Amino acid sequence: MTDEKPPDRIKSAYELALERLARQGIEPPREDSLSAETRARIAEARQKTSAKLAELEILHRDALRKAHDPVAREKSEEEYARERRRLEDERDRQVERLRRG
């Protein structure tokens, strides 16, 4: 038999994951790092970007339906990928700026 005593309560999956991270030497996330206002602003930035990405995808699909030339389709795909990366990078920069304060 082991000398370990049973826990007072059952641990959540989150608590167990934090313990595994600690055993691996990884620092747990700080819960007090962002204010409620900052979290709301980050969520708003992500939501706006999601809306722009959805609009971009709709316009892209419409352009693909209208394009019959393979070269035009390829150009449209490249422009779509480039614009999508730009929007995602812009969102990531904005989120990072908000996190830093």
N, C-alpha and C positions, 0 to 999 in steps of 0.2 A: 504494500500500500504506500501511497505517497503521503508526505506530510503537509501537502498543500490543503488549505481550507477552501471550501466552496465560496464563490463570490457572493456578496450580499444581494446582488441583483444581476440580471442578465444584461450583458453589454450590447449596445447597438452595433450595427455593421460599421457605422462611422467610427465609433470608438475602437473597434477591432482593427480597422484600417489604419487609424492613427498609431496604434501600438505597433503594427507591422512596420510602418514608416520609421518609427523611433528605433526599432531593432536594426533597421538598415542604415541608421544614421542620418535619415532625412528629416529635416526640421518640419514640424506640422504647420499648416497654414495659420496665419494670425487672424483671428476673428474680429479683432478691434481695428484692423488696418484701414478699413474704409467706412466712412460715415454713411448714414442712410441716404443723405442727399447725393453723395458721390455715386453710390450704387444705383440710385434712380437715374442719374445722368448717364451712367454707363449703359444701363438698360435702354434708355431712350436712344442713345447713339447706335446701339446694336439694332434696335427696332427700325430706325430710319434706314440704316444700311440694308436690312433685310427687305424692306419695302422697295428700295432702289434696285436691289438685285432681282427681285421678283418682276419688277417692271422691265428691267433689262432683258430678262429671259423671255418674257412675253414678246417683246419687240424683236428679239433675235429669232424666235421660232416663226414669227410672222414673216420676217425677211427670208428665212430659209424656204418657207412655203412658196414665196414669190420668185425666188431665184432658181432658174433652171440651168444656168451655166455652172459647171463644176468649179471653175476658177472663181466666180463670184461667191459661190457657197463657201469655198475655202477661205476667201478673204473675209467673209462675214464671220466665220468661225474664229479666225485670228483676232478680229476686232472685238468680238464678244469675250474671248478669253482675256485679252489685254484690259478691257474695261472692267471686267469682273475682278481681276487682280488689283487694279487701281482702286476700286471701291473697297475691297477687303483690306488693302494696305492702309488706305485712308482711315477706315474704321479702327484698325489696330493701333495706328498712331494716336488717334483721338482717345481711345480707351487708355492707352499708356500715359498720355498727357493728363487725363483725369485722375488716374491712379497716383501719379506723382504729386498732384495737387497744384 
